[in-house]
Amino acid sequence: MAAAKEYIRTHYSNDFGIEDIASSLRISSSYFSLLFKQHFSETFVEYVTKHRMELAKSMLLLSDKSITDIGKSVGYSERRYFTKVFQKFTGEIPSEFREKRKEGHSPC
C-alpha cells in the first residue's frame, strides 16, 4: 500500500483510477480496493479526493493562481466540477474559502 500511496502522491494532477494503480501493482482492481480500504480505512476515491482537496486548499491560500488553474493542477480539468467537489468537501466554494481566510490575514 506504500506503493499505492506514492503513486497517488506523484500522479494526483493526472486523471487516473483504481485500474491504473492495480495494474502497476499487478493485482486485480477488486483486490486492490479491498486492500486499500482495509489499510487506509477509507475508499480509494475518498483518499484521492481528500489528498487533492488539501492541496487545493493550500494553493488557494498560498498562491494567487486562478481557481481554474488550481483545479487543473490537482487533477480536475473542469472548473465547475472542481468547484462542486471542493464545496462538498469543505462546505464552501473555492472563492469563498480564499476570501474568508485572506480577510482574516489582511492588516487593519
C-alpha positions as CSV (number, residue, x, y, z in Angstrom):
1,M,0.0,0.0,0.0
2,A,3.0,2.3,0.4
3,A,3.5,2.0,-3.4
4,A,-0.2,2.9,-3.9
5,K,0.2,6.0,-1.7
6,E,3.3,7.0,-3.6
7,Y,1.5,6.6,-6.9
8,I,-1.3,8.9,-5.7
9,R,1.2,11.4,-4.4
10,T,3.1,11.6,-7.7
11,H,0.1,11.4,-10.1
12,Y,-2.6,13.4,-8.3
13,S,-2.7,16.0,-11.1
14,N,-3.4,13.4,-13.7
15,D,-6.7,11.6,-14.4
16,F,-6.2,8.0,-13.1
17,G,-8.3,5.3,-11.5
18,I,-8.1,2.2,-9.4
19,E,-7.3,0.1,-12.6
20,D,-4.1,2.2,-13.2
21,I,-2.7,1.6,-9.7
22,A,-3.9,-2.0,-9.5
23,S,-2.2,-2.9,-12.8
24,S,1.0,-1.1,-11.8
25,L,0.9,-3.4,-8.6
26,R,0.0,-6.4,-10.7
27,I,-3.2,-7.2,-8.7
28,S,-6.9,-7.0,-9.6
29,S,-8.9,-3.9,-9.1
30,S,-11.3,-5.5,-6.7
31,Y,-8.4,-6.9,-4.6
32,F,-6.7,-3.5,-4.6
33,S,-9.9,-1.8,-3.5
34,L,-10.3,-4.3,-0.6
35,L,-6.7,-3.9,0.5
36,F,-6.8,-0.1,0.2
37,K,-10.0,0.2,2.3
38,Q,-8.5,-2.2,5.0
39,H,-5.2,-0.3,5.1
40,F,-6.5,3.3,5.0
41,S,-10.0,2.9,6.4
42,E,-11.4,4.9,3.5
43,T,-12.1,4.1,-0.1
44,F,-9.6,4.9,-2.9
45,V,-11.8,7.7,-4.2
46,E,-12.2,9.3,-0.7
47,Y,-8.5,9.2,-0.2
48,V,-7.6,10.7,-3.6
49,T,-10.3,13.4,-3.2
50,K,-9.0,14.3,0.3
51,H,-5.4,14.5,-1.0
52,R,-6.4,16.7,-3.9
53,M,-8.7,19.0,-1.8
54,E,-6.0,19.5,0.9
55,L,-3.5,20.5,-1.8
56,A,-6.1,22.8,-3.4
57,K,-6.8,24.5,0.0
58,S,-3.1,25.2,0.4
59,M,-2.8,26.6,-3.1
60,L,-5.9,28.8,-2.6
61,L,-4.3,30.4,0.5
62,L,-0.6,30.5,-0.6
63,S,-0.9,31.5,-4.3
64,D,-2.7,33.9,-6.5
65,K,-3.4,31.2,-9.1
66,S,-6.8,31.2,-10.6
67,I,-9.4,28.7,-9.3
68,T,-9.4,27.1,-12.8
69,D,-5.6,26.7,-12.7
70,I,-5.7,25.3,-9.2
71,G,-8.4,22.8,-10.1
72,K,-6.3,21.7,-13.1
73,S,-3.1,21.4,-11.1
74,V,-4.9,19.0,-8.6
75,G,-6.5,16.8,-11.3
76,Y,-9.8,18.5,-12.3
77,S,-9.9,19.7,-15.9
78,E,-13.4,21.3,-15.5
79,R,-13.7,24.3,-13.1
80,R,-17.3,23.6,-12.4
81,Y,-16.6,20.0,-11.3
82,F,-13.7,21.1,-9.2
83,T,-15.9,23.7,-7.5
84,K,-18.6,21.1,-6.9
85,V,-16.2,18.7,-5.3
86,F,-14.4,21.4,-3.3
87,Q,-17.7,22.7,-2.0
88,K,-18.8,19.2,-1.0
89,F,-15.5,18.6,0.8
90,T,-15.2,22.0,2.6
91,G,-18.7,23.5,2.6
92,E,-17.5,26.5,0.7
93,I,-16.8,27.2,-3.0
94,P,-13.1,27.9,-3.6
95,S,-13.5,31.7,-4.0
96,E,-15.4,31.9,-0.6
97,F,-12.7,29.7,1.0
98,R,-9.9,32.0,-0.3
99,E,-11.7,35.3,0.6
100,K,-12.7,34.4,4.1
101,R,-9.2,33.3,5.0
102,K,-7.5,36.2,3.3
103,E,-9.8,38.7,5.1
104,G,-8.5,37.3,8.4
105,H,-4.9,38.0,7.4
106,S,-5.3,41.5,6.0
107,P,-3.8,44.3,8.1
108,C,-6.2,46.9,9.6
